[in-house]
Amino acid sequence: MTKDKALAELEAAHEDAVKAERAAVAAQERKRAAVRAAFNAGCNGPDVAGVLGSSVQWAYKVKAMPPSAVA
């Protein structure tokens, strides 16, 4: 493999990784917003935890997480 080809592959892989990381951050933000909305709509911790497949404590922790500054 030549240097140019290796650098081109590296650039493509890096761009794909950056896109995936941005998509993951956006998905987490949507999830946190949905958790807050569920609590605001009157759902309780066990309801939210059941959907998340997590503990009630984790549901409340997600609710308390501030929106991320990175996006």
A tleap script that builds the chain and sets N, CA, C and O, in Angstrom:
source leaprc.protein.ff14SB
mol = sequence {
  NMET THR LYS ASP LYS ALA LEU ALA GLU LEU
  GLU ALA ALA HIE GLU ASP ALA VAL LYS ALA
  GLU ARG ALA ALA VAL ALA ALA GLN GLU ARG
  LYS ARG ALA ALA VAL ARG ALA ALA PHE ASN
  ALA GLY CYS ASN GLY PRO ASP VAL ALA GLY
  VAL LEU GLY SER SER VAL GLN TRP ALA TYR
  LYS VAL LYS ALA MET PRO PRO SER ALA VAL
  CALA
}
set mol.1.N position { 0.848 -1.173 0.000 }
set mol.1.CA position { 0.000 0.000 0.000 }
set mol.1.C position { 0.897 1.240 0.000 }
set mol.1.O position { 1.889 1.312 0.726 }
set mol.2.N position { 0.527 2.193 -0.818 }
set mol.2.CA position { 1.316 3.418 -0.891 }
set mol.2.C position { 0.918 4.371 0.227 }
set mol.2.O position { -0.133 4.228 0.851 }
set mol.3.N position { 1.782 5.341 0.461 }
set mol.3.CA position { 1.484 6.349 1.486 }
set mol.3.C position { 0.207 7.105 1.150 }
set mol.3.O position { -0.629 7.332 2.024 }
set mol.4.N position { 0.053 7.491 -0.101 }
set mol.4.CA position { -1.133 8.240 -0.512 }
set mol.4.C position { -2.407 7.436 -0.285 }
set mol.4.O position { -3.404 7.964 0.209 }
set mol.5.N position { -2.369 6.165 -0.644 }
set mol.5.CA position { -3.542 5.314 -0.455 }
set mol.5.C position { -3.837 5.139 1.035 }
set mol.5.O position { -4.994 5.184 1.453 }
set mol.6.N position { -2.797 4.940 1.823 }
set mol.6.CA position { -2.979 4.773 3.267 }
set mol.6.C position { -3.573 6.043 3.879 }
set mol.6.O position { -4.466 5.963 4.723 }
set mol.7.N position { -3.086 7.207 3.462 }
set mol.7.CA position { -3.619 8.464 3.988 }
set mol.7.C position { -5.061 8.694 3.539 }
set mol.7.O position { -5.871 9.223 4.300 }
set mol.8.N position { -5.378 8.306 2.328 }
set mol.8.CA position { -6.751 8.443 1.833 }
set mol.8.C position { -7.693 7.542 2.631 }
set mol.8.O position { -8.800 7.949 2.984 }
set mol.9.N position { -7.248 6.316 2.913 }
set mol.9.CA position { -8.056 5.399 3.721 }
set mol.9.C position { -8.220 5.930 5.138 }
set mol.9.O position { -9.305 5.848 5.714 }
set mol.10.N position { -7.157 6.469 5.694 }
set mol.10.CA position { -7.217 7.050 7.030 }
set mol.10.C position { -8.201 8.216 7.071 }
set mol.10.O position { -8.993 8.329 8.006 }
set mol.11.N position { -8.151 9.076 6.067 }
set mol.11.CA position { -9.062 10.217 6.013 }
set mol.11.C position { -10.514 9.757 5.927 }
set mol.11.O position { -11.379 10.303 6.613 }
set mol.12.N position { -10.784 8.763 5.094 }
set mol.12.CA position { -12.150 8.248 4.952 }
set mol.12.C position { -12.631 7.624 6.260 }
set mol.12.O position { -13.771 7.839 6.673 }
set mol.13.N position { -11.768 6.856 6.906 }
set mol.13.CA position { -12.136 6.223 8.175 }
set mol.13.C position { -12.389 7.268 9.255 }
set mol.13.O position { -13.315 7.141 10.057 }
set mol.14.N position { -11.557 8.296 9.263 }
set mol.14.CA position { -11.718 9.375 10.240 }
set mol.14.C position { -13.038 10.109 10.020 }
set mol.14.O position { -13.761 10.380 10.979 }
set mol.15.N position { -13.356 10.429 8.777 }
set mol.15.CA position { -14.613 11.115 8.473 }
set mol.15.C position { -15.804 10.275 8.892 }
set mol.15.O position { -16.768 10.803 9.446 }
set mol.16.N position { -15.754 8.966 8.634 }
set mol.16.CA position { -16.839 8.068 9.045 }
set mol.16.C position { -16.981 8.044 10.566 }
set mol.16.O position { -18.094 8.056 11.091 }
set mol.17.N position { -15.856 8.010 11.264 }
set mol.17.CA position { -15.888 7.978 12.727 }
set mol.17.C position { -16.463 9.268 13.295 }
set mol.17.O position { -17.251 9.234 14.240 }
set mol.18.N position { -16.077 10.397 12.730 }
set mol.18.CA position { -16.595 11.687 13.197 }
set mol.18.C position { -18.105 11.757 12.979 }
set mol.18.O position { -18.837 12.216 13.856 }
set mol.19.N position { -18.574 11.306 11.820 }
set mol.19.CA position { -20.018 11.293 11.549 }
set mol.19.C position { -20.747 10.404 12.551 }
set mol.19.O position { -21.805 10.776 13.057 }
set mol.20.N position { -20.186 9.235 12.837 }
set mol.20.CA position { -20.811 8.315 13.779 }
set mol.20.C position { -20.845 8.896 15.186 }
set mol.20.O position { -21.836 8.739 15.900 }
set mol.21.N position { -19.764 9.569 15.589 }
set mol.21.CA position { -19.725 10.183 16.917 }
set mol.21.C position { -20.757 11.293 17.033 }
set mol.21.O position { -21.425 11.414 18.059 }
set mol.22.N position { -20.893 12.101 15.994 }
set mol.22.CA position { -21.903 13.166 16.008 }
set mol.22.C position { -23.309 12.585 16.075 }
set mol.22.O position { -24.165 13.110 16.787 }
set mol.23.N position { -23.551 11.515 15.344 }
set mol.23.CA position { -24.859 10.865 15.369 }
set mol.23.C position { -25.151 10.288 16.753 }
set mol.23.O position { -26.284 10.355 17.229 }
set mol.24.N position { -24.139 9.727 17.392 }
set mol.24.CA position { -24.323 9.162 18.731 }
set mol.24.C position { -24.640 10.257 19.741 }
set mol.24.O position { -25.502 10.076 20.601 }
set mol.25.N position { -23.952 11.389 19.646 }
set mol.25.CA position { -24.224 12.512 20.550 }
set mol.25.C position { -25.650 13.012 20.342 }
set mol.25.O position { -26.360 13.281 21.311 }
set mol.26.N position { -26.067 13.136 19.101 }
set mol.26.CA position { -27.426 13.600 18.806 }
set mol.26.C position { -28.467 12.616 19.343 }
set mol.26.O position { -29.497 13.033 19.873 }
set mol.27.N position { -28.204 11.319 19.209 }
set mol.27.CA position { -29.140 10.311 19.707 }
set mol.27.C position { -29.243 10.370 21.225 }
set mol.27.O position { -30.336 10.237 21.776 }
set mol.28.N position { -28.123 10.566 21.903 }
set mol.28.CA position { -28.145 10.682 23.365 }
set mol.28.C position { -28.930 11.930 23.798 }
set mol.28.O position { -29.682 11.891 24.772 }
set mol.29.N position { -28.748 13.014 23.079 }
set mol.29.CA position { -29.495 14.237 23.401 }
set mol.29.C position { -30.992 14.015 23.222 }
set mol.29.O position { -31.789 14.456 24.049 }
set mol.30.N position { -31.377 13.329 22.136 }
set mol.30.CA position { -32.804 13.032 21.920 }
set mol.30.C position { -33.343 12.156 23.045 }
set mol.30.O position { -34.464 12.361 23.511 }
set mol.31.N position { -32.555 11.189 23.478 }
set mol.31.CA position { -32.984 10.300 24.556 }
set mol.31.C position { -33.157 11.074 25.858 }
set mol.31.O position { -34.151 10.894 26.561 }
set mol.32.N position { -32.199 11.929 26.180 }
set mol.32.CA position { -32.311 12.720 27.413 }
set mol.32.C position { -33.528 13.629 27.366 }
set mol.32.O position { -34.245 13.767 28.357 }
set mol.33.N position { -33.760 14.245 26.220 }
set mol.33.CA position { -34.932 15.119 26.075 }
set mol.33.C position { -36.216 14.304 26.220 }
set mol.33.O position { -37.176 14.773 26.832 }
set mol.34.N position { -36.247 13.112 25.675 }
set mol.34.CA position { -37.433 12.263 25.780 }
set mol.34.C position { -37.657 11.808 27.219 }
set mol.34.O position { -38.798 11.706 27.668 }
set mol.35.N position { -36.577 11.535 27.939 }
set mol.35.CA position { -36.701 11.155 29.350 }
set mol.35.C position { -37.284 12.324 30.135 }
set mol.35.O position { -38.206 12.141 30.930 }
set mol.36.N position { -36.748 13.531 29.914 }
set mol.36.CA position { -37.280 14.704 30.626 }
set mol.36.C position { -38.745 14.928 30.270 }
set mol.36.O position { -39.549 15.253 31.143 }
set mol.37.N position { -39.100 14.758 28.998 }
set mol.37.CA position { -40.483 14.935 28.559 }
set mol.37.C position { -41.394 13.903 29.221 }
set mol.37.O position { -42.515 14.225 29.613 }
set mol.38.N position { -40.919 12.672 29.344 }
set mol.38.CA position { -41.731 11.635 29.984 }
set mol.38.C position { -41.997 11.985 31.445 }
set mol.38.O position { -43.123 11.849 31.923 }
set mol.39.N position { -40.960 12.438 32.154 }
set mol.39.CA position { -41.158 12.848 33.540 }
set mol.39.C position { -42.096 14.057 33.611 }
set mol.39.O position { -42.974 14.113 34.472 }
set mol.40.N position { -41.914 15.004 32.724 }
set mol.40.CA position { -42.771 16.194 32.713 }
set mol.40.C position { -44.217 15.848 32.394 }
set mol.40.O position { -45.130 16.561 32.811 }
set mol.41.N position { -44.437 14.762 31.660 }
set mol.41.CA position { -45.791 14.338 31.309 }
set mol.41.C position { -46.449 13.542 32.430 }
set mol.41.O position { -47.609 13.148 32.317 }
set mol.42.N position { -45.709 13.305 33.513 }
set mol.42.CA position { -46.289 12.616 34.660 }
set mol.42.C position { -45.833 11.186 34.858 }
set mol.42.O position { -46.285 10.517 35.787 }
set mol.43.N position { -44.948 10.705 34.002 }
set mol.43.CA position { -44.427 9.351 34.195 }
set mol.43.C position { -43.536 9.335 35.433 }
set mol.43.O position { -42.919 10.343 35.778 }
set mol.44.N position { -43.476 8.185 36.093 }
set mol.44.CA position { -42.612 8.092 37.266 }
set mol.44.C position { -41.339 7.318 36.919 }
set mol.44.O position { -41.185 6.803 35.811 }
set mol.45.N position { -40.444 7.252 37.885 }
set mol.45.CA position { -39.157 6.601 37.673 }
set mol.45.C position { -39.261 5.169 37.182 }
set mol.45.O position { -38.575 4.805 36.227 }
set mol.46.N position { -40.111 4.329 37.811 }
set mol.46.CA position { -40.230 2.950 37.329 }
set mol.46.C position { -40.753 2.854 35.891 }
set mol.46.O position { -40.337 1.974 35.137 }
set mol.47.N position { -41.674 3.766 35.508 }
set mol.47.CA position { -42.170 3.761 34.130 }
set mol.47.C position { -41.028 4.009 33.149 }
set mol.47.O position { -40.855 3.279 32.173 }
set mol.48.N position { -40.257 5.051 33.428 }
set mol.48.CA position { -39.161 5.437 32.543 }
set mol.48.C position { -38.076 4.364 32.550 }
set mol.48.O position { -37.543 4.016 31.497 }
set mol.49.N position { -37.750 3.846 33.714 }
set mol.49.CA position { -36.718 2.804 33.816 }
set mol.49.C position { -37.123 1.565 33.031 }
set mol.49.O position { -36.272 0.907 32.432 }
set mol.50.N position { -38.411 1.241 33.025 }
set mol.50.CA position { -38.884 0.087 32.275 }
set mol.50.C position { -38.633 0.231 30.787 }
set mol.50.O position { -38.260 -0.733 30.118 }
set mol.51.N position { -38.835 1.432 30.268 }
set mol.51.CA position { -38.590 1.665 28.846 }
set mol.51.C position { -37.087 1.655 28.553 }
set mol.51.O position { -36.648 1.108 27.541 }
set mol.52.N position { -36.314 2.257 29.435 }
set mol.52.CA position { -34.864 2.319 29.235 }
set mol.52.C position { -34.182 0.980 29.492 }
set mol.52.O position { -33.059 0.754 29.039 }
set mol.53.N position { -34.855 0.097 30.214 }
set mol.53.CA position { -34.215 -1.160 30.590 }
set mol.53.C position { -33.106 -0.916 31.594 }
set mol.53.O position { -32.057 -1.559 31.553 }
set mol.54.N position { -33.353 0.026 32.500 }
set mol.54.CA position { -32.322 0.414 33.466 }
set mol.54.C position { -32.923 0.460 34.863 }
set mol.54.O position { -34.091 0.131 35.070 }
set mol.55.N position { -32.106 0.872 35.805 }
set mol.55.CA position { -32.596 1.043 37.163 }
set mol.55.C position { -33.353 2.364 37.267 }
set mol.55.O position { -33.193 3.258 36.435 }
set mol.56.N position { -34.173 2.465 38.298 }
set mol.56.CA position { -34.912 3.708 38.548 }
set mol.56.C position { -33.918 4.840 38.818 }
set mol.56.O position { -34.122 5.970 38.374 }
set mol.57.N position { -32.854 4.534 39.538 }
set mol.57.CA position { -31.841 5.557 39.840 }
set mol.57.C position { -31.237 6.108 38.542 }
set mol.57.O position { -31.013 7.312 38.418 }
set mol.58.N position { -30.978 5.222 37.583 }
set mol.58.CA position { -30.410 5.675 36.306 }
set mol.58.C position { -31.405 6.566 35.570 }
set mol.58.O position { -31.011 7.555 34.953 }
set mol.59.N position { -32.674 6.228 35.629 }
set mol.59.CA position { -33.691 7.046 34.971 }
set mol.59.C position { -33.675 8.470 35.527 }
set mol.59.O position { -33.729 9.441 34.772 }
set mol.60.N position { -33.599 8.586 36.849 }
set mol.60.CA position { -33.548 9.922 37.464 }
set mol.60.C position { -32.232 10.627 37.141 }
set mol.60.O position { -32.201 11.849 36.990 }
set mol.61.N position { -31.150 9.861 37.034 }
set mol.61.CA position { -29.855 10.457 36.683 }
set mol.61.C position { -29.900 11.029 35.261 }
set mol.61.O position { -29.402 12.127 35.014 }
set mol.62.N position { -30.501 10.275 34.326 }
set mol.62.CA position { -30.617 10.752 32.946 }
set mol.62.C position { -31.482 12.021 32.913 }
set mol.62.O position { -31.176 12.976 32.198 }
set mol.63.N position { -32.557 12.012 33.694 }
set mol.63.CA position { -33.450 13.185 33.757 }
set mol.63.C position { -32.663 14.422 34.203 }
set mol.63.O position { -32.885 15.517 33.686 }
set mol.64.N position { -31.760 14.252 35.146 }
set mol.64.CA position { -31.017 15.373 35.711 }
set mol.64.C position { -29.850 15.836 34.852 }
set mol.64.O position { -29.290 16.904 35.096 }
set mol.65.N position { -29.474 15.040 33.845 }
set mol.65.CA position { -28.329 15.414 33.000 }
set mol.65.C position { -28.659 16.660 32.202 }
set mol.65.O position { -29.709 16.734 31.564 }
set mol.66.N position { -27.768 17.636 32.236 }
set mol.66.CA position { -28.027 18.841 31.417 }
set mol.66.C position { -27.800 18.536 29.942 }
set mol.66.O position { -27.056 17.617 29.600 }
set mol.67.N position { -28.437 19.301 29.078 }
set mol.67.CA position { -28.152 19.131 27.642 }
set mol.67.C position { -26.655 19.298 27.401 }
set mol.67.O position { -26.007 20.147 28.012 }
set mol.68.N position { -26.130 18.492 26.521 }
set mol.68.CA position { -24.700 18.529 26.228 }
set mol.68.C position { -24.319 19.801 25.490 }
set mol.68.O position { -25.085 20.315 24.674 }
set mol.69.N position { -23.151 20.293 25.781 }
set mol.69.CA position { -22.638 21.466 25.094 }
set mol.69.C position { -21.980 21.077 23.771 }
set mol.69.O position { -21.689 21.926 22.928 }
set mol.70.N position { -21.753 19.764 23.612 }
set mol.70.CA position { -21.121 19.293 22.382 }
set mol.70.C position { -22.184 18.721 21.449 }
set mol.70.O position { -23.013 17.909 21.861 }
set mol.71.N position { -22.152 19.145 20.210 }
set mol.71.CA position { -23.102 18.578 19.252 }
set mol.71.C position { -22.565 18.678 17.861 }
set mol.71.O position { -23.225 18.252 16.912 }
savepdb mol mol.pdb
quit
